[in-house]
Amino acid sequence: MKFILDDIRNDLELYGRLMRPEHVYLVSQTQGEHIGIGVRESSTPIAYMVVRISREQSQASIIALEVEKSYSGYGLETILLQFLEGKLKEQSYHYLTYDIVVQESENAAREFLQPEDGWDSGQVLSTVYIADMEELKSAKWMNTIRAPLHFRTFSWAELTEEKLVSIQEGCNRWYPEKFSPWQEGYDIDHQLSVALQYKGEIIGWLMVKRAASNMALFKSLFVREEFTRLGRAGVVLVEGLKKVLENQEIRYAMFVVEKDNAAMLQMVRKHFTPFIIRRKKLISFRKSIL
């Protein structure tokens, strides 16, 4: 059996049949920040990898590694990893990471991430929570938390061009880039996403995307620091939940909390615990390649 490796960008039409839409977008539209490596047998795509490149950190992060089920057991993951590592060494990169989401009780170890090959034992980066939206309706705080005087929430789709430009100009000034509402914004649902305004100025947002036909992913919650201390993040979150609840198709909510986000972890424990039906962990494996 002969396997052929490809630069996916050169044959997106072929690999697009195998790849998830968001991965196709990252490879085709993000101007070198992501690369895609594919494997095919003859003219049939059977596996692919999407990698995020950070030249400043001298690091590459694998964000997708998918193999067709009928080709599992052929060591395609190892083939892709070895090929990628060789390319990274040519360009003097120092680190490679592989991020994986697993069930809370699942063993994250993978046969292609062995210590003898330089991989560490993995570090938990964040927790993924899935909540039942129908159950959330009964939460007392859903009806008691409201926007105070001078604060207004509305759909992201209602923002004027002037407001959008103002927010863009604030990146790395009053909000860090990782909370940018345009991060991976190609599939953000602007009707479900919520903006928070104070006296005419946008001070926060909750960006939402459809993770599945019946599930909303609460992608990014941000409120300016001086207003976070006043509890305004709760206002944005509640209004976002209410907006999602208006969509009868959506039954579940998914949100991700970083392990170092103490305030958000406390909010989850205090307000969401009774409604959580599943937990997952985002674990990052890392190795030095020089």
C-alpha positions in Angstrom: 0.0 0.0 0.0 1.5 3.3 -1.1 0.8 6.5 0.8 1.4 10.0 -0.7 1.8 13.2 1.3 0.4 16.5 0.0 0.3 20.1 0.9 -3.5 20.4 1.3 -3.5 24.0 0.1 -2.6 22.8 -3.4 -5.5 20.4 -3.6 -8.3 21.7 -1.3 -11.0 20.4 -3.6 -9.8 16.8 -3.1 -9.2 17.0 0.7 -12.2 19.2 1.3 -14.4 16.1 1.1 -12.6 14.6 4.1 -12.0 17.7 6.2 -14.2 19.6 8.6 -15.3 23.0 7.2 -13.4 25.0 9.9 -10.2 23.2 9.0 -10.6 23.9 5.3 -11.1 27.6 6.2 -8.0 27.7 8.4 -5.8 26.2 5.7 -7.1 28.3 2.9 -7.8 31.7 4.4 -5.4 32.4 7.3 -2.3 33.5 5.3 0.3 31.1 6.4 -0.7 31.0 10.1 -1.9 27.4 9.5 -0.6 24.7 7.2 -2.3 21.4 6.2 -0.7 18.1 5.4 -2.7 15.4 3.8 -2.3 11.7 3.1 -3.9 9.9 0.2 -3.8 6.4 -1.3 -3.8 6.9 -5.1 -6.5 9.7 -5.5 -8.3 8.9 -2.3 -7.7 11.3 0.7 -7.4 9.2 3.9 -5.9 11.4 6.5 -5.0 15.0 7.3 -3.3 17.3 9.8 -3.8 21.0 10.4 -1.0 22.9 12.2 -1.0 26.4 13.7 2.4 28.1 13.2 3.8 30.6 15.7 7.2 31.9 14.4 7.5 34.3 17.4 7.4 31.4 19.9 9.3 29.0 17.5 6.4 26.6 18.0 3.9 24.6 15.9 0.7 23.3 17.4 -1.3 20.5 15.9 -5.0 21.3 16.1 -6.4 18.5 14.0 -5.1 15.0 13.2 -7.8 12.9 11.5 -7.6 9.5 9.9 -10.3 7.7 8.0 -11.6 4.8 10.2 -11.0 2.2 7.6 -7.3 3.2 7.6 -6.7 3.1 11.4 -3.9 0.9 12.5 -1.6 1.8 9.5 0.4 4.3 11.6 -0.7 7.3 9.5 -0.5 9.5 12.6 3.2 8.7 13.0 3.8 9.2 9.3 2.3 12.7 9.5 4.1 13.6 12.7 7.5 12.5 11.4 7.0 14.4 8.2 5.9 17.6 10.0 8.8 17.3 12.5 11.3 17.1 9.6 9.9 20.2 8.0 9.9 22.1 11.3 13.6 21.1 12.0 14.5 22.5 8.5 13.1 25.9 9.6 14.7 25.7 13.1 11.5 25.5 15.1 12.0 24.5 18.8 8.7 23.0 19.9 5.8 21.0 18.7 2.5 20.5 20.6 -0.5 18.3 20.1 -3.8 19.3 21.7 -6.6 16.7 22.2 -10.0 16.8 23.9 -11.0 13.8 25.9 -13.8 12.7 28.2 -13.1 13.6 31.9 -12.4 9.9 32.8 -10.7 9.0 29.5 -7.0 8.2 29.2 -5.5 10.9 26.9 -2.4 8.8 26.1 -2.0 7.9 22.4 0.4 5.4 20.9 1.9 8.0 18.6 2.7 10.3 21.6 5.3 8.2 23.3 7.8 9.5 25.9 10.6 7.7 24.1 9.9 9.9 21.1 10.2 13.0 23.2 6.6 13.8 24.2 5.8 14.8 27.7 2.9 13.3 29.7 0.5 16.1 28.8 -0.9 19.1 30.6 -4.5 20.0 31.1 -5.2 23.4 29.6 -8.9 23.8 30.1 -12.2 22.1 30.9 -15.0 21.7 28.4 -18.5 21.8 29.9 -21.7 20.8 28.3 -25.0 22.0 29.9 -28.6 21.3 29.2 -30.3 24.5 28.0 -33.7 23.4 29.0 -32.6 22.8 32.6 -30.9 26.2 32.6 -34.2 27.9 32.1 -35.0 27.0 35.8 -31.9 28.7 37.2 -33.0 31.5 39.5 -30.1 33.8 38.3 -31.4 33.6 34.7 -34.3 35.9 35.8 -32.6 38.0 38.4 -29.4 39.2 36.6 -30.3 42.2 34.4 -28.4 45.0 32.7 -28.3 48.1 35.1 -28.9 51.7 34.1 -26.7 52.9 31.2 -25.9 49.3 30.1 -27.5 47.8 27.0 -27.1 44.4 25.4 -28.0 43.6 21.8 -27.2 41.2 19.0 -23.7 41.4 17.4 -25.5 41.6 14.1 -26.9 45.0 15.1 -23.5 46.6 15.4 -22.8 49.5 13.0 -19.6 49.6 10.9 -18.4 52.5 13.1 -18.8 50.3 16.3 -17.0 47.4 14.6 -14.0 49.6 13.6 -13.8 51.0 17.1 -13.6 47.5 18.5 -10.9 46.4 16.0 -8.8 49.4 16.9 -9.0 48.4 20.6 -7.2 45.1 20.0 -4.1 44.8 22.3 -5.1 48.2 23.8 -8.1 47.5 26.0 -8.5 43.8 25.2 -5.9 41.1 24.4 -5.9 39.5 20.9 -6.9 36.1 22.2 -10.3 37.5 23.2 -10.8 39.2 19.8 -14.4 38.7 18.5 -12.8 38.0 15.1 -10.7 35.0 16.4 -11.8 32.1 14.1 -14.8 34.3 13.3 -15.7 32.7 10.0 -18.4 30.6 11.6 -19.5 32.8 14.5 -23.2 33.2 14.6 -23.8 37.0 14.7 -27.4 36.6 15.5 -26.7 34.5 18.6 -23.7 36.5 19.7 -24.2 39.4 22.2 -22.5 42.8 22.6 -22.5 44.9 25.8 -22.6 48.7 25.6 -22.1 51.3 28.3 -23.1 54.9 27.6 -22.7 54.3 23.9 -19.4 52.5 24.0 -18.9 48.7 23.5 -17.2 47.2 26.6 -17.7 43.5 26.1 -19.2 40.6 24.2 -20.1 36.9 24.1 -19.3 35.3 20.8 -21.3 32.1 20.0 -21.0 29.6 17.2 -23.0 26.5 16.3 -21.0 23.4 17.4 -23.8 21.2 16.0 -27.4 21.6 14.9 -28.5 21.2 18.5 -25.5 22.7 20.4 -24.2 26.3 20.8 -20.5 26.8 21.7 -20.0 29.9 23.8 -16.7 30.7 22.2 -15.4 33.9 23.8 -16.6 36.0 26.8 -14.9 39.3 27.4 -15.8 42.4 29.5 -13.4 45.3 30.1 -11.6 44.8 33.5 -13.1 47.8 35.2 -16.6 46.4 34.5 -15.8 42.8 35.2 -15.2 43.8 38.9 -18.8 45.1 38.8 -20.2 41.7 37.7 -21.0 42.8 34.2 -19.7 39.6 32.7 -22.7 37.9 34.2 -25.0 40.3 32.4 -23.5 39.4 29.0 -23.6 35.7 29.8 -27.2 35.7 30.9 -28.3 37.7 27.9 -26.4 35.4 25.6 -28.1 32.3 27.1 -31.5 33.9 26.7 -30.8 34.7 23.1 -29.8 31.1 22.4 -32.8 29.8 24.2 -35.0 31.6 21.7 -33.7 29.1 19.1 -35.8 26.0 19.6 -33.3 23.8 17.8 -30.5 24.3 20.3 -30.7 22.0 23.3 -27.2 22.1 24.6 -24.6 24.7 25.5 -20.8 24.2 25.4 -18.3 26.4 26.9 -14.5 26.1 27.6 -12.8 27.5 30.7 -9.0 27.8 31.0 -7.4 26.2 34.1 -6.0 29.6 35.2 -9.3 31.5 34.8 -10.2 31.4 38.5 -13.1 33.8 38.2 -14.8 31.8 35.5 -14.2 28.5 37.2 -15.8 29.9 40.4 -18.8 31.1 38.3 -19.2 27.6 36.8 -19.0 25.9 40.3 -21.5 28.4 41.8 -24.0 28.8 39.1 -23.7 26.0 36.5 -22.9 22.8 38.4 -26.5 21.5 38.6 -26.9 21.8 34.9 -23.7 20.3 33.6 -24.3 16.9 32.0 -20.8 16.3 30.6 -17.2 17.4 31.2 -14.2 17.0 28.9 -10.5 18.0 29.2 -8.3 19.8 26.7 -4.9 18.3 27.1 -1.7 19.5 25.4 1.3 17.3 24.7 4.6 18.9 24.0 8.0 18.0 22.8 11.3 19.7 21.9 12.4 19.1 18.3 15.9 20.6 18.5 
